[in-house]
Amino acid sequence: MKKLIPLSLVVLVALLFVVAGIKCIENYSKYSALESQNKELKRGVNIADKIDSNTQAVAFYRTLDASAPELQLRILQRQWLIVLEIIHQIALAKYNDFLRRDIPGLYDRLNDHVNDMNDRCNFLLTDVELLENNITWRIYNMRGAIRLMRAFIVMETEKNWKKVVGTIKGGITDLKSSIDSVDKIPGISFQKNIPRWNLELLHAEQVVTKFQFSTADAERRLELKDNLEAIIPEKGGYAPGEPLERKIKK
């Protein structure tokens, strides 16, 4: 009996080592697979970053099947450039009798595109507490720009001035949230000025006040249209935020 006890201990220790070894192998396999996926994702991102066509780049990003906020921001930044391309097409069509008939379709395409971007931002901000401030300010800034673009679309297609005012106010709120988030990042950087520049273009609440006064006067509505077109120019538009570093975190 006394001999069996040391033997049992030896067997137990051996079993523990075997279990620990299996666990180590499983963990190694797991992390090795994650590392391979991460390398493959980085390779895919590098390929997409080098694609000149914004539409093709967005399509390629989506094939990567990753929910990383950094990747979603890349999609949003390319989508914003597509939005500006559509705006430019609309501007050209307005001065071409042959192309003018395409304007309603272009606005529909623009509206669908902007709605998709807005949904993407809303999804990313669902768990905003889990995001780093370096990500959060960019998303709020992007959604603010999207809402201002939506105000432009509503003004052009629906002439619903109350809806325009509400949309502008939402954009202002997002830009202020972006400023709050970017100010929490240590150090001084020109990036902190991006949402401030966007808000400055709106002249903050003064523009909303002009919108409210313009609801009763057709001539002032025309001035409003000119002002908003100046805010969202045919080429350029709101700065969606500097691109992130070309790397994806695990």
Buried (B, 14 or more C-beta within 10 A) or exposed (E): EEEEEEEEEEEEEEEEEEEEEEEEEEEEEEEEEEEEEBEEBEEBBEEBBEBEEBEEBBBBBEEBEBEBBBBBBBBBBBBBBBBBBBBBBBBEBEEEEEBEEBBEEBBEBBBEBBEBBBEBBEEBBEEEEEBEBBBBBBBBBBBBBBBBBBBBBBBBBEEEBEBBBBBBBBBBBBBBBBBBBBEEBEEEEEBBBBBBEBBEBBEEEEBBEBBEEBEEEEEBBEEBBEBBBEBBBBEEBBBBBEEBEEEBEE
